[in-house]
Amino acid sequence: MEKKLRIRDLTLRDGQQSLFATRLKQSDIDPLLPLYKDAGFYIMEVWGGAVPDSVMRYLDESPWERLRKISKAIDGRSLLSALSRGRNLFGYVPYPDSVLEGFYKEAIKNGLNVMRIFDALNDIDNVKESIRLINELGGIADAAVCYTVDPKDEPAEAPRKQGFFGRLFGKKEEPVAPKKIFTDEYFVEKAKEMERLGAKIITLKDMAGLVNPMRAASIISKLKAAVKVPVDFHTHCTPGYGLASSLMAIMNGVDILDTNIWWFGEGSAAPAIELVYIFCQKLGVEVECNMEKVGEIRKQLKDVRKRMADFDLNKDKFPNEFDPLTDKLPAEIDALFDKAIAAGKAGNEEELLEACHAIEAYFGFPKPNLLVKEAEVPGGMYSNMVAQLKALQASDLLEDAMKLIPKVRRDAGLVPLVTPTSQIVGSQAVLLALDRRKGNPDYSQANNQFVSLVKGEYGHTPVPVDPAFREKLTGSPVEKPYDVSKYKKPENPTVAELGGVKLASNKEEELLLELLPNVAKTFLTNRRKEEYAEKAPAAPVKEEKAAEAPAAADEPITGEVFRAPMGGRIVEIRVKAGDKVKKGQLMMVYEAMKMENDLEAERDLTVKRVFVKPDETVGTDQVLIEFE
């Protein structure tokens, strides 16, 4: 075979993030690594994205240890990659260059080879420093252009201004069609600029699976003609385009394709490599990996998936067992692969999608998610929203929030939906759904990060934010970029009750505290407690004294109360009994759906009782404060 296709396996990072809310434990990964070593993948994506946050938050595991273990086991046989959010790294706020450099340096030292860098706004200013640093530090800079689409529900078209003859003869002008922002040329120009800045790989990153097959063919062919570096295609199957669009990318010369192994593929994840392999065999394209070893990994992954049933969106709908090396396809299913290829060559998108959907249905993969397709959201965002709302016992808000996502996105400057903007917009859509359910004006509640996004602190949005909307949310109509000079490194406190040690004991832990302070604080406190217990097992660990115990609820509540807008965790309390607060004064910070939210006084009041304490989990509408 003359044509070759290199594979980036996403199973251990994006696959588990899209399907299982990033709950894959290290104990499940370790037995797979000897098989992965010989699987021959060009790249394995194993880190970044939601992994650093989630493994600490939900699994109480070290993200650095995960990277080290995988690197040692793979021993250079595949390149290891991570996903970086440009200036946001793996967090949710912009960081100065010093933080970027520290994190990239530590990641490469611990075994990372490729850093896929993207910016949620496609703002080149937000990725150029990361590209430079990765190259200088000895890594491979993979720059991703985030694919997105223009809204389906455009605002009403403005009539075209009539000229002299139009007014003279009373001729009515046709309305002006809204200008399309996200054209093929938009993505190609972004890619060319990234290559000019030093990118060694260019990725078309279709995080929501919204690129339809013919559009994938068009953009990939134009990227191949425009840049000299290898082109990678990343997509998801959520709305039903993923497999067909991947086929068109292959047929149009893509160099690298992102896939998952069977049990972690399809649905809201990327296509299954096994289906891609069959297409490549028919096209005469060599898939550059060891499919026998892939089969061995596949056998173990089924049990791994079963152990994550609590987070599996399709736990009762496993796909059928299949090995493309040994199982013979029924003639009618084999014919569907041929039909898809023929339809792709003929440019018949309808037949192509019909054939691919029939293939996926035969193997038992999920049907296209029309709700996700309509709301234009990525699979990882969807699965995380489901998991978070379920944990907050607010699952009934999901459908309303999903329908509001396009509006929130448009109000914020037509941002693509990829972390952190997917989390910001998703959380804000939930708050907007709550506002409407309670009969409040839109955006009565806004999470801190959404306000920062609208203000301009995340960078330049693809479309300028309406100044009136910005003023409504931020108090000023003027865009204000993030000021790196105001960045304050989080304190690394001394934990007196655990022997007077520092909370973060080394550089990599300091970086975790810097990047994800709230999550890292809990994670690192657990590590210090374990170390203290090992050194002095007989000595009891003193419990940290609370600043102020919450008030008892035995006494009937008679005053005005402040309730939690939605379930979450109390991060910080700024008031106590007896305090006089002014309208707009910050009283509490709480975290919901990974976003921090400010709770401000709605008018001048006096605090009578505070019913919660820091780190306490609260439910929607739970009473937090009573006023005199």
C-alpha positions in Angstrom: 0.0 0.0 0.0 1.4 3.4 -1.0 -0.7 5.6 1.1 -0.2 5.6 4.9 -2.3 6.9 7.8 -0.8 7.6 11.1 -3.0 7.2 14.2 -3.2 9.3 17.4 -4.9 7.1 20.0 -7.2 9.1 22.3 -8.5 6.2 24.4 -6.7 7.1 27.7 -7.5 10.8 27.5 -10.2 12.2 25.2 -12.0 8.8 24.9 -12.6 8.4 28.6 -13.3 12.1 29.0 -16.0 12.1 26.3 -17.7 8.8 27.4 -17.0 8.4 31.1 -16.5 11.9 32.6 -12.7 11.3 33.0 -13.0 8.6 35.7 -10.4 6.2 34.3 -8.2 5.1 37.3 -4.5 4.5 37.2 -5.1 1.0 38.4 -7.1 0.3 35.1 -4.4 2.0 32.9 -1.4 0.2 34.2 -2.2 -3.4 32.9 -2.8 -1.9 29.4 0.5 -0.2 29.1 2.7 -3.2 28.1 0.2 -3.8 25.2 0.2 -0.1 24.2 4.0 -0.2 24.1 3.9 -2.6 21.1 0.7 -1.2 19.5 2.7 1.1 17.3 0.6 4.2 17.5 2.3 7.3 16.1 0.9 9.4 19.1 -0.9 8.5 22.3 -2.9 11.3 23.9 -2.7 10.6 27.6 -2.7 13.9 29.5 -4.0 17.4 29.6 -7.5 18.4 28.9 -9.6 17.5 32.0 -7.1 14.9 33.2 -5.0 17.0 35.6 -8.2 18.4 37.2 -10.3 15.3 37.3 -7.7 12.8 38.5 -7.2 15.0 41.6 -10.8 16.0 42.0 -12.5 12.6 41.6 -9.8 9.9 41.9 -7.4 11.5 44.4 -4.5 10.7 42.1 -1.5 12.6 40.9 -1.6 13.8 37.3 2.2 14.0 37.3 2.5 10.4 38.5 0.1 9.4 35.7 2.3 11.0 33.1 5.5 9.4 34.5 4.1 5.9 34.7 2.8 6.0 31.1 6.1 7.5 29.8 8.2 4.8 31.6 6.0 2.0 30.3 5.9 3.2 26.7 9.6 3.8 26.7 9.6 6.1 23.6 7.8 3.6 21.3 5.0 6.1 20.7 5.0 9.9 21.1 3.0 11.0 24.2 0.7 14.0 23.8 -1.3 16.3 26.0 -4.0 18.9 25.2 -3.2 22.4 26.4 -5.7 25.3 26.3 -3.0 27.8 25.3 -2.9 30.6 27.8 -5.4 28.7 30.0 -3.1 25.6 30.1 -5.3 22.9 31.8 -7.3 25.4 33.9 -10.0 27.9 33.4 -8.4 31.3 33.6 -5.5 33.0 31.7 -2.0 32.6 33.0 1.2 34.6 32.6 4.1 33.3 30.5 6.0 32.3 33.6 3.3 29.8 34.5 3.2 28.4 31.0 6.9 27.9 30.9 7.0 26.2 34.3 4.3 23.8 33.3 5.6 22.9 29.9 9.1 22.4 31.2 7.9 20.0 33.9 5.6 18.1 31.5 8.4 17.6 29.0 10.8 16.5 31.8 8.3 13.9 32.9 7.9 12.3 29.4 5.6 14.4 27.3 6.6 14.8 23.6 3.7 16.5 21.8 1.7 19.4 23.2 -1.5 20.1 21.2 -2.1 23.7 21.8 -5.4 25.4 21.0 -7.3 28.5 22.1 -11.0 28.4 22.7 -11.4 31.7 20.8 -9.0 30.9 18.0 -7.1 34.0 19.1 -3.6 33.6 17.7 -2.2 35.9 20.4 -3.2 33.2 23.0 -1.2 30.4 21.4 1.9 32.0 20.0 3.9 32.0 23.2 3.0 28.3 23.9 4.2 27.3 20.4 7.5 29.1 21.0 8.0 27.6 24.5 7.2 24.1 23.5 9.7 24.2 20.6 12.4 25.8 22.7 11.9 23.2 25.5 12.4 20.3 23.1 8.8 19.3 22.5 6.7 19.2 19.4 4.2 22.0 19.0 0.9 20.8 17.6 -1.3 23.8 16.9 -5.1 23.2 16.7 -7.6 25.3 14.9 -11.0 24.9 16.7 -13.8 24.1 14.2 -17.1 25.8 14.8 -20.1 26.9 12.8 -22.1 30.1 12.4 -25.4 30.1 14.4 -28.4 28.6 12.8 -30.7 31.1 14.4 -29.2 34.4 13.2 -30.8 37.7 14.4 -33.2 39.3 12.0 -31.5 40.5 8.8 -31.3 44.3 8.4 -32.7 45.7 5.2 -30.1 46.9 2.7 -29.8 50.7 2.6 -31.5 52.0 -0.6 -29.6 54.0 -3.1 -30.8 57.1 -5.0 -32.5 55.2 -7.8 -34.1 52.8 -5.3 -35.7 55.7 -3.5 -36.6 57.4 -6.8 -38.4 54.5 -8.3 -39.6 53.0 -5.0 -37.8 49.7 -5.6 -37.4 47.5 -2.5 -34.0 46.2 -1.9 -33.3 42.6 -0.8 -32.2 42.2 2.8 -28.5 41.8 3.4 -27.5 38.2 4.2 -25.6 37.9 7.5 -21.9 37.6 6.9 -20.5 34.1 7.4 -17.6 34.1 9.9 -16.5 30.5 9.9 -15.6 29.9 6.3 -13.0 27.5 5.0 -10.7 30.4 4.5 -11.1 31.4 8.2 -9.7 28.0 9.3 -7.0 27.9 6.7 -5.7 31.4 7.5 -5.5 30.5 11.2 -3.5 27.3 10.3 -1.1 29.2 8.1 -0.4 31.7 10.8 0.2 28.9 13.4 2.6 27.2 11.0 4.4 30.5 10.5 4.8 30.8 14.3 6.5 27.4 14.4 3.8 24.7 14.7 5.1 21.3 13.6 1.6 19.7 13.3 -1.6 21.4 12.3 -4.9 19.9 13.7 -8.4 20.6 12.6 -10.0 20.2 16.0 -13.7 19.5 15.6 -14.5 19.1 19.3 -18.3 19.1 18.9 -18.4 16.7 15.9 -20.1 19.4 13.8 -18.0 19.2 10.7 -20.1 17.4 8.1 -18.4 15.1 5.6 -18.3 17.4 2.6 -17.0 20.3 4.8 -14.3 18.0 6.2 -13.2 17.1 2.7 -13.2 20.8 1.7 -11.2 22.0 4.7 -8.7 19.1 4.8 -7.9 19.4 1.1 -7.4 23.2 1.5 -5.2 22.7 4.6 -3.0 20.1 2.8 -2.5 22.6 0.0 -1.8 25.5 2.3 0.6 24.1 4.9 3.8 22.0 4.7 3.6 20.3 8.1 1.4 17.2 8.7 -2.3 17.7 9.1 -4.3 15.9 11.8 -8.1 15.6 12.0 -9.9 15.3 15.3 -13.6 14.9 15.5 -16.4 13.2 17.5 -19.4 11.1 16.5 -22.0 12.7 18.8 -24.2 14.4 16.1 -23.6 11.5 13.6 -20.9 13.0 11.3 -17.7 11.6 12.9 -17.2 8.3 11.0 -18.2 9.7 7.6 -16.2 12.9 8.1 -13.1 10.8 9.0 -13.6 8.8 5.9 -13.6 12.0 3.8 -10.5 13.3 5.6 -8.7 10.1 4.7 -9.8 10.3 1.1 -8.6 13.9 1.0 -5.1 13.2 2.2 -5.1 13.8 6.0 -1.8 12.6 7.5 -2.9 11.8 11.1 -6.3 10.7 12.3 -7.5 10.7 15.9 -9.4 7.5 16.9 -10.4 5.4 20.0 -10.3 1.7 20.6 -13.8 0.0 20.2 -15.2 0.1 23.7 -14.1 3.8 24.1 -15.1 4.9 20.6 -18.1 6.3 18.8 -21.1 7.9 20.6 -19.8 11.2 22.0 -16.2 10.1 21.4 -14.0 9.9 18.3 -14.5 7.1 15.7 -13.5 3.5 16.5 -10.2 2.6 14.9 -11.6 -0.8 13.9 -14.1 0.8 11.6 -11.5 3.2 10.2 -9.3 0.2 9.6 -11.9 -1.5 7.4 -12.3 1.6 5.3 -8.6 2.0 4.9 -8.2 -1.7 3.8 -10.8 -1.0 1.0 -9.1 2.3 0.0 -5.6 0.8 -0.1 -4.4 2.9 2.8 -2.0 1.4 5.4 -3.0 2.1 9.0 0.3 2.5 10.8 -0.2 0.6 14.0 -0.2 -3.1 15.1 -3.9 -4.1 14.9 -3.2 -7.4 16.7 -2.0 -5.5 19.8 -4.9 -3.2 19.4 -7.1 -6.3 19.6 -5.4 -7.3 22.9 -6.0 -3.9 24.4 -9.7 -4.1 23.2 -10.3 -7.3 25.1 -9.2 -5.7 28.3 -11.0 -2.4 27.8 -14.4 -4.1 27.9 -14.0 -4.9 31.6 -12.4 -1.5 32.3 -15.5 0.1 30.8 -17.8 -2.0 33.0 -16.0 -0.7 36.1 -16.9 2.8 35.1 -20.7 2.0 34.7 -21.7 4.8 37.1 -20.4 7.4 34.6 -21.2 5.5 31.3 -23.7 7.3 29.2 -24.5 4.0 27.4 -23.8 1.4 30.1 -26.8 -0.7 29.0 -26.0 -0.4 25.3 -22.5 -1.9 24.8 -21.5 -2.4 21.1 -21.3 -5.9 19.7 -18.0 -7.7 19.9 -15.9 -7.4 16.8 -12.4 -8.1 15.6 -11.6 -6.7 12.1 -8.7 -9.1 11.7 -10.7 -12.3 12.3 -14.4 -11.7 12.1 -16.0 -11.9 8.6 -18.6 -9.2 7.9 -22.0 -10.3 6.5 -22.2 -9.4 2.8 -24.8 -6.7 3.3 -22.7 -5.0 5.9 -19.5 -5.3 3.9 -21.5 -3.7 1.0 -22.3 -0.7 3.3 -18.6 0.1 3.5 -18.3 0.0 -0.2 -21.4 2.2 -0.6 -20.0 4.8 1.8 -16.8 5.0 -0.1 -18.6 5.3 -3.5 -20.9 8.0 -2.0 -17.9 9.9 -0.7 -16.2 9.8 -4.1 -19.4 11.0 -5.8 -20.0 13.8 -3.2 -23.3 12.3 -2.2 -23.4 13.2 1.5 -26.8 11.9 2.2 -26.0 8.4 1.0 -22.6 8.5 2.8 -24.2 9.4 6.1 -26.9 6.8 5.6 -24.4 4.0 5.0 -22.2 5.1 8.0 -25.2 5.3 10.3 -26.3 1.8 9.2 -22.8 0.5 9.9 -22.8 2.0 13.4 -26.3 0.7 14.0 -25.3 -2.8 13.0 -22.4 -2.8 15.5 -24.6 -1.4 18.3 -23.1 2.1 18.6 -25.3 5.0 19.8 -27.5 6.8 17.3 -26.8 10.4 16.4 -27.7 12.7 19.4 -30.0 15.2 17.8 -30.2 17.3 21.0 -26.4 17.7 21.0 -26.5 18.4 17.2 -29.1 21.1 17.7 -27.3 22.8 20.6 -23.9 22.5 18.9 -21.9 21.2 21.9 -18.9 18.8 22.2 -19.4 15.3 23.6 -17.1 15.9 26.6 -19.1 19.0 27.5 -22.3 17.0 27.2 -21.1 14.1 29.3 -19.7 16.4 32.0 -23.0 18.4 32.1 -24.9 15.2 32.6 -22.5 14.0 35.4 -22.4 17.3 37.2 -26.2 17.9 37.1 -26.8 14.4 38.2 -24.4 14.9 41.2 -26.2 18.1 42.0 -29.6 16.4 41.8 -30.6 18.8 39.1 -30.8 16.6 36.0 -34.2 18.1 35.1 -32.4 21.3 34.0 -30.4 19.5 31.3 -32.8 19.9 28.4 -33.5 23.6 29.1 -29.8 24.4 29.5 -28.9 22.6 26.3 -31.4 24.6 24.3 -30.0 27.9 25.8 -26.4 27.1 24.8 -26.6 28.7 21.3 -27.9 31.9 22.8 -25.3 32.1 25.6 -22.6 31.4 23.0 -23.8 34.1 20.7 -24.1 36.6 23.5 -20.4 35.9 24.5 -19.1 36.7 21.0 -19.8 33.5 19.1 -17.1 31.5 20.9 -16.3 28.0 19.8 -17.2 25.4 22.4 -14.1 23.8 23.8 -12.7 23.9 27.3 -12.7 26.3 29.0 -15.4 28.1 27.0 -17.5 24.9 26.9 -17.5 24.7 30.7 -18.1 28.5 31.0 -21.0 28.6 28.5 -22.4 25.3 29.8 -22.4 26.5 33.4 -23.9 29.8 32.3 -26.6 28.1 30.3 -27.6 26.2 33.5 -27.8 29.5 35.4 -29.8 31.1 32.6 -32.2 28.1 32.7 -32.6 28.7 36.5 -33.2 32.4 35.9 -36.0 31.6 33.5 -37.5 28.9 35.7 -37.7 31.4 38.6 -39.0 34.2 36.4 -35.9 36.3 36.8 -34.5 38.5 34.0 -31.8 36.8 31.9 -28.3 36.8 33.3 -29.5 37.7 36.8 -26.9 35.1 37.8 -23.5 35.0 36.0 -20.5 32.9 36.8 -17.2 34.7 37.3 -15.6 33.2 34.3 -18.5 34.2 32.0 -18.1 37.7 33.2 -14.4 37.6 32.5 -15.0 36.1 29.0 -17.5 38.9 28.2 -15.1 41.5 29.6 -12.3 40.4 27.2 -10.0 38.8 29.7 -9.9 35.5 27.7 -8.9 37.3 24.5 -10.5 38.5 21.3 -13.8 36.7 20.5 -14.5 35.8 16.9 -17.3 38.4 16.8 -17.2 41.5 19.0 -19.4 41.3 22.1 -22.3 43.8 22.1 -21.0 46.7 24.2 -24.4 47.1 25.8 -24.4 43.5 26.9 -20.8 43.8 28.2 -21.8 46.9 30.2 -24.8 45.0 31.6 -22.6 42.2 32.9 -19.3 43.9 33.7 -20.2 47.6 34.3 -18.3 48.9 31.3 -18.9 48.6 27.5 -15.1 48.6 26.9 -13.2 45.4 26.2 -10.5 44.9 28.8 -7.8 42.2 28.2 -6.3 40.1 30.9 -3.6 42.1 32.8 -0.8 39.6 33.5 0.9 42.1 35.7 -1.9 41.7 38.2 -1.4 37.9 38.5 -0.8 36.8 42.0 0.8 33.4 42.6 -1.4 31.4 45.1 0.1 31.1 48.6 1.8 27.8 49.5 0.7 27.8 53.1 2.4 26.0 56.0 0.2 23.3 57.5 0.9 23.7 61.2 -1.2 20.8 62.4 0.7 18.4 60.1 4.2 19.1 61.4 4.6 22.6 60.0 5.2 21.4 56.4 4.4 23.3 53.3 1.2 22.3 51.5 3.1 21.9 48.2 6.3 20.0 48.8 8.0 20.4 45.3 7.9 22.3 42.0 5.3 20.1 40.4 2.9 20.4 43.4 3.4 24.1 43.4 2.4 24.2 39.8 -0.8 22.2 40.6 -1.6 24.7 43.3 -1.0 27.5 40.9 -3.1 26.1 38.2 -6.0 24.5 40.0 -5.8 26.0 43.5 -9.1 24.7 45.0 -8.8 21.1 43.7 -5.1 20.9 44.4 -5.6 22.2 48.0 -7.7 19.2 48.9 -5.5 16.7 47.0 -2.2 18.0 48.5 -3.7 18.1 52.0 -4.5 14.4 51.7 -0.9 13.7 50.6 0.5 15.6 53.6 -1.9 13.8 56.0 -0.6 10.5 54.6 3.0 11.5 55.1 2.4 12.8 58.6 0.6 9.5 59.5 3.6 7.5 58.2 6.1 9.5 60.2 4.1 9.6 63.4 1.4 6.9 63.2 0.6 7.2 66.9 0.1 10.9 66.8 -3.4 12.0 66.1 -3.9 14.4 63.2 -5.3 17.7 64.5 -8.3 18.9 62.6 -8.1 22.3 61.1 -10.0 24.8 63.2 -12.8 26.4 61.3 -12.8 30.2 61.2 -16.4 30.2 62.5 -18.8 27.3 63.0 -22.0 27.6 61.0 -25.1 28.7 62.8 -27.5 26.1 64.2 -30.8 25.8 62.3 -32.8 24.9 65.4 -34.0 28.4 65.8 -36.8 29.1 63.3 -35.8 31.3 60.3 -37.8 34.5 60.5 -35.6 36.9 58.5 -34.9 37.4 54.8 -32.7 34.6 53.4 -30.1 34.1 50.7 -30.3 30.7 48.9 -27.9 28.8 46.7 -28.8 29.5 43.1 -27.7 25.9 42.2 -26.0 23.1 44.0 -22.2 23.3 44.5 -19.4 23.6 47.0 -18.7 26.6 49.3 -15.2 27.9 48.4 -15.0 31.1 50.5 -17.2 33.0 53.0 -16.6 36.7 53.3 -19.3 37.6 56.0 -20.2 36.7 59.5 -23.1 37.3 61.9 -23.5 41.0 62.7 -21.8 42.2 59.5 -23.6 45.0 57.6 -23.4 44.4 53.9 -24.0 46.8 51.0 -25.8 46.1 47.8 -23.4 44.3 45.4 -21.0 43.3 48.2 -19.4 39.9 47.8 -20.6 37.5 50.5 -19.6 34.1 49.3 -17.8 32.2 46.5 -19.2 28.8 45.6 -18.2 26.3 42.9 -20.7 24.6 40.6 -19.9 22.6 37.5 -16.2 23.5 37.9 -17.0 27.2 37.7 -16.6 29.7 40.6 -19.6 31.9 41.2 -19.9 35.1 43.3 -22.8 35.5 45.6 -23.5 39.2 46.1 -25.9 41.1 48.4 -29.0 42.2 46.5 -29.5 45.2 48.8 -28.2 46.7 52.1 -28.7 44.2 54.9 -27.3 42.9 58.2 -26.2 39.3 58.5 -28.0 37.4 61.3 -26.7 33.8 60.7 -24.4 32.0 58.3 -25.5 28.3 57.9 -22.6 26.9 55.9 -18.8 26.6 56.1 -16.0 26.4 53.5 -15.8 23.1 51.6 -19.3 22.2 52.5 -21.5 20.9 49.6 -24.9 22.6 49.3 -28.0 21.8 47.3 -30.0 24.1 44.9 -32.1 26.6 46.9 -30.4 25.6 50.2 -30.5 28.5 52.7 -27.0 29.9 53.1 -27.5 33.2 55.0 -30.3 34.7 57.1 -30.4 38.5 57.5 -31.8 40.6 60.3 
